[in-house]
Amino acid sequence: MAIHGLNISMAVFTALSAYGLLLYFEGGADAARATTLLTTLSYLAGIVACIAGIGFFGVQLDRRKSEERREEEDRKAVEAARKGHRKPVKGA
């Protein structure tokens, strides 16, 4: 779920940013004056939600990868201990 949420948040943020740049370059100040306050606030809310989603899902993905890395290290330590190379570390 974390990777999908992160991808969706980044895609929507990129799309909103590209739309804003295209709107600016095509219409400039005229386009900015033509938009209503509600449109501007909803656009801003979308951008803020995307940034929050990128942060939230990025942390979740980092946490998940850290757990997988830790499990892999524990598995290797147990496997090495089973072969007699070293004892597994307790409490780490």
N, C-alpha and C positions, 0 to 999 in steps of 0.2 A: 504494500500500500504506500509505503514511504517513497519509493522510487516513482510510482505513478503520480502521486500528488506533487512531487517535486517537478516532474516533467510537465505536468499540466500547468502548474504555477508559472514555470519559466516560459512556456509557450504562450500563455495568455499575456504575461508581462511583455514579452517580445512583440506580440501582435499589437498591444495597446501602444507601445512605444513607437512602433513603425507607423501605426495609424496617426499618432500625434505628429510625427515628423512629416509625413506626407501632407497632412492637413496644413501644417505650418508652411511648408515649401510651396504648396499650391495656392493657398489663399492668404497666408500670413496674418496680418492684423485684421483684415476683413473677416476672415473665418473666425478669429477669436471674438470679435465683436458680435458676430451673428449667433454664437452659441448662448444658450440661456444659463442661468446660474445652476439650475437643476442638472443640466447636461454636464457642466463643468464639475460639479460636486460628485456626480455619479462616476465620471471618468476618474476623478481623484480617488474615490473610494475603491474603485477597481484596481488601481495601481497600488494603493496601500494594502489591499487584501492579497494581491499577488506577492508583494514583498514579504508580508507576514507569512504567507504560505511557503515561500522559498526558505525562509528562516526556519519555520517549524518542521517542514519535511526534510530539510537538510540536516537538522539536528537528529531527527529520528533515523535517517539513513546512516549518519555517522555512528550513532549508538549501536545500530544493528551490525554494521561492519566491525565495530570494536568487539562486540560479543562473539561474532563468528571467528575473529582472529584469536580471541582468548580461548575459545573452545578448541580451535585447531592446535594451539600451543599445548593445551592440556592433553589432548589426544596424543600428540607427539611425545610428550613427557611420559605418559603411561606406556606407550608403545616402547620407548627406549628403556624404561624400567623393566618391562616384561622381558626384554632381550638381555637385561643385565648390565646395561651401560651405565645407568645411574638411577638413583632413587627419585620418585616423584616429589615435587616440592609441595608441602602441606600448607594450606592457608593462603596461597598466592593467587 
